Amino acid sequence: MNQRSDVERVLSLWLADGPSIMPDRVVDVVADRISRERQRRRLPWRHNDMTLSLKLVAAIAAVLVIAVVAWAVLPPGRSPGVGGQGSTPSPESSSRPSATPLTYRWPGALAAGTYTTSLVWDVPFTFTFTVPGGWEGYDIEISRAGDPTRSVEFVLVDNVFADPCATTAMDPAVGSSVAALADAVGTIPGLDMTEPTPIDLDGATSGVELGYVLRVDAGCAPATFSLWDLSEQSFIAGAPQGGARKDLRASEGRMRILDVDGVRVVVRMTWEPSATGPLRDELQAIFDSIQISGPGPSPAPQPAP
Amino acid sequence: VTFQRSVDVGYRYWWTTPPTGANPVVMVDRDLVEAAQRGDQSAFVDLVRFRGDKLFAIAHRILRDVDRAEDALQDALVIAWRDLPGLRDPDRFDAWVHRVLTNVCIAQASRERRRAVDIRILPVDGPPGPDEFLGIADRDQLERGFRRLTPDERAVLVLHHYVGYGPTEIADLLGVPAGTVRSRLHHAHRAMRAALDAEARTAVAGGSSA
């Protein structure tokens, strides 16, 4: 019994034994329950066969929605500025939006506006961000409708992959600090990274921001390139349990590695190199609108009496 | 592979060994899946009938309880019905519904572990298995060892040894790295081997004292 093959054989025999007939009542119960359960319809703009004319109509509609919302929301005499990287936010732009945050529902289309949500995180963080029309919400990311490569994701990272094609984890695993993760990202083969620059979002949330490009000679197609192993705390039970996320077709991005109340949080935006200036500006505006509230600082150790 | 809308084909293909080189995952009655995706409830119920036995068996082997397996299967099938329109490739229905069911079982098993840390092991019900190799004592130890595993480890063992998925397929199914699956398998094998070794030591000690 000490041989592994014996254990596996015993397990196979043991598991083969047992009830294997579904009780008939299960069919009846399921039939009854689904008669009262609505199916989630697939969003039409997620179809790959969307015609060019439909895309054009959707784009025009999105622009109109943005224009109407901007006209309605912005006070007279104020133009919609876009905060670029390194820009100093004004007191107005750094404050919480005055409009009531919209309810974040996923998967699904997001109306233009400001959302405050915990996504599906299993730890008490809230993220506030503002999107124009034409964006969709998912479990831990938002992305442009019809273009999942243009996205912003919110993750907790356990480790990076020493081999991003085979998702082989770095050994020893990356440390828990912001600097350790930034350094580790720089060692991922096939990835060129800019020098991390310190950032301070709101005077309380600090970290670094860096840009990266996945090289064509990385050795694996961008669709199979994975940067890191996600913490299971990024997800609630029942949702996908952590693990690697492929970078789809996007091969460029920027990330902010932040220390929020002692927890290392990563916010990353990605895009395709072909993304035009306005599209990049839209993404950057969302990125700059992000505010994060953590669970609160850990209590300071009390001196012994 | 040809797809035919037939009770026998859909049922039998799943249960019998596929032709050499064929992947059982593609043995899906595509018509039924597509009809169910369009909201055809009777098509979905047919799918439940054809695949229910296998799904129930998987749930039972993870949860080790008929009632809980029934509950988990019902919940998983309702979730599958609700989310079915989002399944992009109907040929992947079986793997997809296995994922839904496994996640529901893991969630349920996790809740059970939190509720009842001490689990009383009942005698194994039913007739002996098909192989006399496993004695009652072995089965009891296997049951005890299995229940000590984490829900994730239980699921990986069942998907590997009962359903027949490889580590890479399980990784895709559960959305975790293949290394994580291998690690869970390794730990689960080690724990089960320890359980069986403990039984062997008990038997030897009992024999020597007699």
Chai-1 contact restraints between the chains, C-beta under 6 A:
chainA,res_idxA,chainB,res_idxB,connection_type,confidence,min_distance_angstrom,max_distance_angstrom,comment,restraint_id
A,M1,B,L196,contact,1.0,0.0,6.0,A-B,restraint_1
A,M1,B,A200,contact,1.0,0.0,6.0,A-B,restraint_2
A,V7,B,H189,contact,1.0,0.0,6.0,A-B,restraint_3
A,V7,B,M192,contact,1.0,0.0,6.0,A-B,restraint_4
A,V7,B,R193,contact,1.0,0.0,6.0,A-B,restraint_5
A,L11,B,H161,contact,1.0,0.0,6.0,A-B,restraint_6
A,S12,B,H161,contact,1.0,0.0,6.0,A-B,restraint_7
A,L13,B,D131,contact,1.0,0.0,6.0,A-B,restraint_8
A,L13,B,L134,contact,1.0,0.0,6.0,A-B,restraint_9
A,W14,B,L142,contact,1.0,0.0,6.0,A-B,restraint_10
A,L15,B,R61,contact,1.0,0.0,6.0,A-B,restraint_11
A,L15,B,H161,contact,1.0,0.0,6.0,A-B,restraint_12
A,L15,B,Y162,contact,1.0,0.0,6.0,A-B,restraint_13
A,D17,B,G129,contact,1.0,0.0,6.0,A-B,restraint_14
A,P19,B,H60,contact,1.0,0.0,6.0,A-B,restraint_15
A,S20,B,D53,contact,1.0,0.0,6.0,A-B,restraint_16
A,S20,B,A57,contact,1.0,0.0,6.0,A-B,restraint_17
A,I21,B,D53,contact,1.0,0.0,6.0,A-B,restraint_18
A,M22,B,G52,contact,1.0,0.0,6.0,A-B,restraint_19
A,M22,B,D53,contact,1.0,0.0,6.0,A-B,restraint_20
A,M22,B,F56,contact,1.0,0.0,6.0,A-B,restraint_21
A,V26,B,E70,contact,1.0,0.0,6.0,A-B,restraint_22
A,V26,B,L73,contact,1.0,0.0,6.0,A-B,restraint_23
A,V26,B,Q74,contact,1.0,0.0,6.0,A-B,restraint_24
A,V27,B,V48,contact,1.0,0.0,6.0,A-B,restraint_25
A,V27,B,R49,contact,1.0,0.0,6.0,A-B,restraint_26
A,V29,B,Q74,contact,1.0,0.0,6.0,A-B,restraint_27
A,V30,B,V48,contact,1.0,0.0,6.0,A-B,restraint_28
A,V30,B,Q74,contact,1.0,0.0,6.0,A-B,restraint_29
A,V30,B,L77,contact,1.0,0.0,6.0,A-B,restraint_30
A,A31,B,V45,contact,1.0,0.0,6.0,A-B,restraint_31
A,R33,B,V78,contact,1.0,0.0,6.0,A-B,restraint_32
A,I34,B,Q41,contact,1.0,0.0,6.0,A-B,restraint_33
A,I34,B,W81,contact,1.0,0.0,6.0,A-B,restraint_34
A,E37,B,V78,contact,1.0,0.0,6.0,A-B,restraint_35
A,E37,B,R82,contact,1.0,0.0,6.0,A-B,restraint_36
A,Q39,B,G39,contact,1.0,0.0,6.0,A-B,restraint_37
A,Q39,B,R82,contact,1.0,0.0,6.0,A-B,restraint_38
A,Q39,B,P85,contact,1.0,0.0,6.0,A-B,restraint_39
A,R40,B,R82,contact,1.0,0.0,6.0,A-B,restraint_40
A,R40,B,D83,contact,1.0,0.0,6.0,A-B,restraint_41
A,R41,B,P85,contact,1.0,0.0,6.0,A-B,restraint_42
A,R42,B,P85,contact,1.0,0.0,6.0,A-B,restraint_43
A,R42,B,G86,contact,1.0,0.0,6.0,A-B,restraint_44
A,T167,B,P177,contact,1.0,0.0,6.0,A-B,restraint_45
A,A237,B,A107,contact,1.0,0.0,6.0,A-B,restraint_46
A,G238,B,N103,contact,1.0,0.0,6.0,A-B,restraint_47
A,G238,B,A107,contact,1.0,0.0,6.0,A-B,restraint_48
A,P240,B,G175,contact,1.0,0.0,6.0,A-B,restraint_49
A,Q241,B,V176,contact,1.0,0.0,6.0,A-B,restraint_50
A,G243,B,G175,contact,1.0,0.0,6.0,A-B,restraint_51
A,G243,B,V176,contact,1.0,0.0,6.0,A-B,restraint_52
A,G243,B,P177,contact,1.0,0.0,6.0,A-B,restraint_53
A,A244,B,P177,contact,1.0,0.0,6.0,A-B,restraint_54
